[in-house]
């Protein structure tokens, strides 16, 4: 049987393959628009799909940064965190990933592999290429479904597809991953001139098998709250097989600088500030027992504040209508104790001698660390704030008049910013890391599932793996024994499950009078998890460490864990005045937690409704609620 590869697929293939395989494609010496399954190779489509899914700067800014990193609370942002979405961003991503891009390309790989096998023209490694394509397709479909919800299982056939529920999508993906893993022949060796068409593993099929089993564990765990029996069965089966345990097994793809291409770094847009989120900061602060003086050295000593000091209280300038435990306070220095990964991943304002300090968007902005707090008239200065060598992060939301009086919070030069190596496209974008496998195993063990490690061993292995990633291995042993609480009441040590109480005393300075005093700072009550009664149980520890470890490359996973479990604690957006796109959050309930206060998905693009109305209606019906940002997915918490 002969098939014709569609013009759009070959266009995508040709453009993406230029990055590493232009010569091979041209050597086909054929009209690409008429290329058939005997004239193209499966690896070209795999290569094109993996490269395209790295997201060029246009797509990455909109989806990875403004949607995922914001909703996943890896950075301070607006938009989706306040319940809003942008139809143009969604249309761009949906079109490139599904309609004409990465998913369409990988489906062509599957089609070509099957056709070549049927025709007897396959290579010795084609059967394995087919399984690789199925594994990568499973990831791409999970990414699309975890963003939007119901998606097609029968798409990419040149006609409008039907839409399947998220439950059916997950069932399909788990089957695909199992079958593909079982079908891989890990003894097969691919010729050296073919390996470069796999930018992740160079067609090391043993690693692809580990990735398939780890992905199966990820997706099985996603179902834990809605179909515990199937989640357990799938997870235990996957965990009994080889999975990602070593740093060398991670699924990661090298970024190629900042020049516009699909392989440019996903965080290279110079105008995106990438400042620390309050969520991540509250997890960092006080966690792990490592002093700032130990992490940074004696030269920073003059900037370090006492451990029981929260900062200067400016309630007229910083939002207080939020359950962020740090709300209203400005820390005029560096914290005494903080997770050492904070300084490894974010640069301190004014620390210009740090070789990893990133000066985006420009030198003048980054170096301007002194900004003003204004009086109520909005023009005259109440106080000038020098943010050099300070450490602060703020809740998102609507700050109302406080925003216009506060030039500090609105200026990227005053807050910790993501370090340079993640901004210049010199790293490898991580899709699945060894620490995630360990944290998944730890969670499964806590649930009583049969897995190859104890919960504590897996938890500590996950933390250690991530410390190794950050070159902080010398701190890991001390960190793992720490019983100090972070700002939301969680400690590190596995056996330390004593709850912190509801408040703790801290010293502060009154920003109006300059007087010092003591204040009882509340550990927030996370009503999304176990009715807010537990802040330091073992599952909270696992997800806290998993959240910290997934920064900065896996924001979709941090968002998904919170949607699934309500963990870790996410502070509510500030409601100094009502947020139109989040009407259920108000001045009377901002100290409570609700799924209605956090984004649950992204709306379908209008192009879907306009081009396939029947499919759109089918998708919304399968969603089980309105096509809205606040509608939970099948596997997520509903209240």
N, C-alpha and C positions, 0 to 999 in steps of 0.2 A: 504494500500500500504506500502511496506517495502523498505527502502533505506539502502544503505551501506555507512557509512561515510568513506571518502577516507583516506588512510594511512597517507598522509601528514597532513591532518587536525587533526587527532587524535594525531599525533606526536607533533604538535604545542600545542594542547590542553593539553596533558599530561605534557609537559615540563613547560608550563606557569602556569598551575594550581598547580604545586608543591609549588608555593610561598604561597598559602593560602588554598588549597583545596585538597592536595595530598590524605588524608585519604578518602575523599568522592569518589574520582575517583577510588581508589583501591577497595572500597567497592562494585563496580559494579561486581567484581569477574567474569569478562568476558575477552575474547581475544580482546584487544582494536582495533586490525586491522580488526576485523569483526564486530565491534560494529554497531548496527543499531539505527534508530531514536527512538526506544522504550527503549533503554538501556542507553542513555546518556541524560543529561539534558541541556536545553537551557542556563541556567546560567553559565555552565562551558565554553561554547564558548564565551559568552559575557565577562566573566572574563578574559579569555585568550587573547581576542582581545584588550581589554582596556589596560591590562598590557603590551602586546607586543608593542602597539603603543606608550608607554612611551619612547621607543627607548633605547636599551642597549647602553653602551658607544661606541661601534664600529659604530653603525648607527648614534647615536646622534652627535658624533664628525663630521661626514661627512655631514649630512643633516641639523640638527638643528644648529650646530655651523658654519661650514665652508661654507654652502650654505645660510641658512635662516638668521642667525644673521649677516653675512657679507653683503648679498644683502639687508637686512632690516636695515642696518646701525646702529646696536646696538653695534658693536665693530669694531675696526680697523682690516682690513684683506685684502687679495689679492684674486687671483683666479677669482671667479665669478664676483666680483665687477669690474674687468678689462675685462669682457666679456669671460672668460675662464670657462671650466667645466672639471670634471674628470669622465671619463666613468666608472671606477671602483666604485666610490662612488654612482653614479646613479644606477648602476646595483645592488649593495647591497640593496639599499633602495627600488627600484622598485620590486625586487624579494621578499623581506620580507614583504612589505606592500601589494603587489598585488598578485604575482604569488603563494606564498605558505604561506602567513602570515595572517596579521590582517584583511584584507578585505575578504580573503577566509574564515577565521574563523567566522567572523560575518555573512557571507552569509550562513554558515552551521547552525548558530543559527536560522536564518530565516527559512531555510529548515526544520530543526528539529521541530521547533514550529508549522509550518504548517502541517507536517506529524503527529505529535502527536495529533493535533486538529482533523485532518481527521479521525484518528484511535480511537478517543474518550479516549485517555490515558493522556490527558493534565492535568496539575495542575490548581488550581483555579486562579493562577497568570500567566499562560502561555500566555494568550492573551496579557497581558501587557508586558511580556518579549519580545514578537514579536515586539511590538512597540518600546521598548527600543533598540532592535537590529537594527531596521530601522533608528532610530534617530542617533545611533552611526555610522552606515554605511554611512549615509549622511555626517557626519563630515569627516570620513576617505576618502570618495570619493572627497570631496571638497579639502582636503589637497593634494591629489594626483593630481587632476586637476589643482589646483592653482600653483603647482610646475612644471608640465610637459605640461599641455594643454589637448587636447582630450584624453579621456580614454574610456574603454569599459563600457557599461551598461549591457551587457549580459555575463560577464566573469564568472569565477569560476565554469564552467560547465564541466571541464575536456577536453576541446578542445579549439583551438585557437579562440579567440573572435573577434568580429568586434568592430570598434572604432567610438565613437560618438563625434560630435563637442562639444566645451565648452558650446555653447548656449543650446544644447540639454541636456547636463549633468546638467546644472543649472536648467533647466525646470523640469527635473526628480527629482532633489534633493528638490526643493521647494515643489513639489507635495508630495513627501515622508514625508517631515517634517510636512506639513499641515495635511495629513491623519493620521500620527502617533500621533500627538498631539491631534487631535480630537478623536482618538480611545482609548486613555488612560483612564482607570477608576482609578481616583486618590484616590478612597475610598478603593481600594484593599490593603491589608496588607500582606507583605511577611513574612513567618516564620523567626525567628531570626537566625536560623542556615543557612539560605540561603542568608541573607543580606551581608555577608562578600564576596560574589562573585561579588559584585559591588563596586570597590575601589573608585568610585567617589561619589555616592549618597546612597549607601546601599539600592538600589531599593526603594527610596522614589519617588513615581511616580509623585507627584506634582512638585518635582524639575526637574524630567526628562521632564515634560511638559514645564516648564519654559525654560529649555535649548533648547528644540526643537523650541520654538517660538523665542528665541534670535538668534539661528542659522539661522532661516528663515529671521530675520531682517538683519543679517550680509550678507547673500547671496543675498538678494533682493537689498541691498544697493550697492553690488558689481556691479550690472547691471545698476546703475544709469546713466552712461554716454553713454550707448549703447541702452537701452530699458527703457526709463524713465517711460513710462506708466505701463509696467508690474512691474517694480521695485516699483513704488508707490503703485500699487494695492496689491502686495504681502506684502509689508512692513506695510501698514496700517492695513491689516487684521491680521498680526502677532502682531502688537503693541496693538491691541484691546484685546488681550488675555494676560494671565499671562506670564511675562517674568522675567529674572534675574534682580533683583533690590537690593537685600541685599547681604552682604558679605557671608552669610551662604548659599546662593544659587549658588555661583560660581562653575563652573565645574573645579575641581582641584583634582589631585591624588598625594598622599604622596610619596615622594622619599625615598628610603631606603638605604642611605649611598653611599659609593663609591665602595663597592665590586661589581664585575662584575655580573650584572643581568639586566633583562629588567626594573627593578624599580630603578636602580642606578640613581643618579642625572644626568640630561642631560648635565651638565656643570662641570663634575668632572674629566675630563682628565687633569692631572697635567701640561702637556706641552702646553696646550692652554692658552695663556696669558689673554684673555678677557679684553683687554685695551679699554678705552673709545674711541668712534669714534668722529671724527670732527663734523659730522652731529649732533649728540646728544649734544656735547659740545656747538656748536653754538646756539642751542635752549636753553640750560641751562643758558648761560652767560648773566647776566643782567636781567633775567626774574624773576618777582614776588616780587621785592622790599624787599626781606629778606637778611639782611646783613650776611656775613660770620661769623662775630663776634657773631651774634645772633644764628646762626646754630651750631657753634662749641664751642663758649665760649671764654673767655678772654685769655686763654693760647695760642691761635693761633694768637693773635693780631700782634706780631712782623713779621708775614709772610704775612699779608694782604696788598695788594697794593691799591693805590687810584683807585676810580671807573673809572676815565677817562684815565687809563694807560693800554696800550695794551701789552707792553713788550719790549724786546730787538730785534732789527731787524738784522737777519742773512741771507740775501738773497743768499749768496754763500753756505749755508749749509742746509737751509730748502726750500722745494719746493715752488715756486711762480707761476708756470704755471698751475694755477687752480683758480676757482672763489670762493674758500674758503676765506671768509673775514678776517680770521686770518692768512692767508698764509704768511710765512716768519718770523713770530714773535715767540719768546720764552718768555712766561710769567714767570719771575723769582720770583714767589711768588704765593699767592692765590688771586683770584678775590674778589673784595669788595662785590659784589652782585651777587648771583647765585641762581638758583632754589634749594631749600633745599634738594630735592630728589637726587641731584647730589652727595652730601656727604653721603646720606643714602644708596646709591647703589654702589658707587665707593670709594675705599680707596685712600687717598693721598699718593704719594710716600714718603717714609721715616717715615711715621706715625706709627711706629711699636708698639706704646702703644695702638693703636686702637684694641680693642678686636676682631673686625671683619676683621682685616688685613689678607689677604691670602698670604702665602709665597711660593706658587707654582711658578715655578717648583721646587725651592729649596731655602733654606735660603740665600745662597751665592748670587744667582741671584737677589733675592728680595731686599737684603740689599745693593747691589752695586748700589748706586744712583748717583755716580759721574762718568761721562763718558766724552769722549773728542770729540771736533770738530777739525778736522784735516785740515792742509794746503792743497794746491792744489796737493802736491806731494803724498798725501794719507798716509803719514807715520808720519810726525812730527806734534806735537800738536799746533793748533792755540789757543784753549782755552779749559780749563777744566770746565765742567758744573756740578754743584751740583744740582740735581733735587729734593732733599729733600724739602718737603713742597712747591712744585710748582704744577701748574695745567695746563696741556697742552694736546692737541689732534691734530692729523695730518691727512691730506688728504691721501687717498690711491693713488694708481697709480704707475707710473714709475718715480722715482726720479733721474735716470741716475747717473751722477758723484756725485751729492750731497748726494746720499745714501752712497757711499763709504767714503765720508768725514764726515759723521754724525754718530757717535756711540751712540748718545742720542736717536734718533728716533727708532733705531733698537733694543733697549734694554728694555725689559719689566719692569725693575725696575725703570724706569724714568717717567712712565706715570700712571695716575689713573687706578686702576684695580678693577674688580668686587669683592665685599666683600665676605667674607668667607662663609656665610650661604647659598649662592647660589652655592658654589663650593664643599661643603661637603655632599650634598645629604640630608639635614635636612629640606628642605622646601616642599611645595606642588607645583607641576608643574601646572600652571594655563592654562586652555584651553579656558575658557570664564569667564570674570569677570564682576561684576556689573557696573564698570565704562564704559566698552565698550557699554553696553546697553544704558547708558545715553548719551554717545557721538553719538551713532547712532540715538537716538531720537532727539538730538540737530541738527544733520545734516538734518534729515528729516524735522524738523520744519523750518529750514532756507530755505529749498527747497519749502516750502509752503504745505507740506503734512499734513494730519490730524493725529495728534499724541496726546497722553494724557498729555503732558507737553509742556510748552513754550520752545523755544530754549535756552533762558538764564537760566531758571530753570534746564533744563536737563544738560546743559554745566557745571553749577556750582555744580550740584549734582555729575557729573562725576569727576570733580577735587577733590571735597571733599571726595568722595569714595576712590580715589587713595591716597590722603593724609592720610586717615585712615589706608589704607593698610601699609603705611610706618611709621605709628605711629607718624605722623607729624600734627595731627589735630589742634594743638594749633596755627599753622601758617596759616591755610587755609583762615580765614577771611581776614587777612592782604594781603595775596597773591592775593586773588580774586579782590581786589580793586586797584592793582598796574597798573600804566600806563607807567612804564618803558619798554623800548624796549630791546629785546634780540639782539644778534649779527646779526640776519637776519631781524630785523625790526618789530617784532611781540610783542605785549604786552598781558597782561592777562585780564584786566578788560573788561567785555563784551561790555559795551557801549562805550568804548574808541576805536574808529576806525579811528582816525587821522593817516594819513600815516606819516612815519618818515622822509621823504625826501630821497635823494639819498646817502648822506654821513653824517658822524658825526666826529667831531674832537676828537682825542685822543693823549695822550702824549706817547712818545717812546724814546728809547735809541738806538743810532747807534752802532751796535755790533763791527764795525771796529774802530771807533774813540772814542767811549764813549760819544759823544756829545748827548745832549738831544734836543728834538724838538717836533713839533706838526705835525700830519699827518691826512689827511682826509681819514677815513676808509669807504669804500663803503658798503652800504647795498646791498646785491646781488640781481640782477634782475632774478626772476624765470620765465623764458619764457614758462615753461610748464603750468603755471597757469595764466589764464586771461592776457596773453601776457606780463607778468612780471610787470603789472601796479599796482598790489595790494600786499602788504606785511602784512597788518594788518586788513583785513576784517574778518567777523565772521566765515566763513568756515575755513580760515587759522588758526584762534584761536582754533577752535574745533579740527582740525587734528593735530595741534602742541601739544595740551594737550593729545590727544589720543596717539600720538607717544610716548611721554614721559611716559605715564601711562603704555603702553604695555611692557616696559622694565622690566625684562629681559626675560620673558617667552613667549612672543607672537611676535617673529620676522617675522613670515610669514604674520602676519596682517600688520605690519609696511611696509613691502615690498609691499604687495598688495595695501595698500592705496596710496603709491607713484606711483605704476604702473597705478592705476585708475585715480588719480587726479593730479599727479605731486606735491603733498603736503606730508609733509612739504618740505622745500628747502633741496635738497641733493647737496652738492658740487661735482663738477666733479673730477674724478681721475686726479691727476697731470700728465701732459705730458711734463716732462722735456726732454723726447725723445719719439718717437712714440710708442704706445701700439699696438702690432701686432693684438691682438684679439679685439681691438676696433678702427678700422681704420678711422672712421669718426671723431673722436676727435683728434684735432691737435693744433699746436701752434697758429693758426689763429682764432680759434673759442672757446677756452677753457673758455672764459668769458660768453658764451651763454649756454642755456640748451636745450637738445634734448633727446627724448627717446632712440636715438642711443648711448647715453653716459651712459646708465644704463642697467643692466641685466633685462630681461623680463621673463625669464623662464629657465628651465634646459633641456638640450638635452635629448632625449630618449636614454636609454642605448643600446649599440650595441647588447646585448642579445635579445632585442625585434626584431630588424631588422634581426638577424640571425635565430631566432626561429619562427618568424611569419612575413615573409616579406610582405604578403598581408595586414595584420593588420597594420604593420608599414607604408606602403604606404597610407593606408586609414587614419591613424592618421595625417600624414603630410599634406595630402590633406585637411583634416578638419581644420588643424592649419591655413591654408591660407598663409603660407610663409615657408621658409626653416626651417629645424630642427636645429635651432641655438639659442644661448643664447639671442640674440638681437631681436628675433621675438616676437612681442607683442601678448598677448592672446586676445580673443574675447572681453572681458570686459575692457581691458586696453586702455590707450591713444595710438594713432597711430602716433602722431607727436608732 
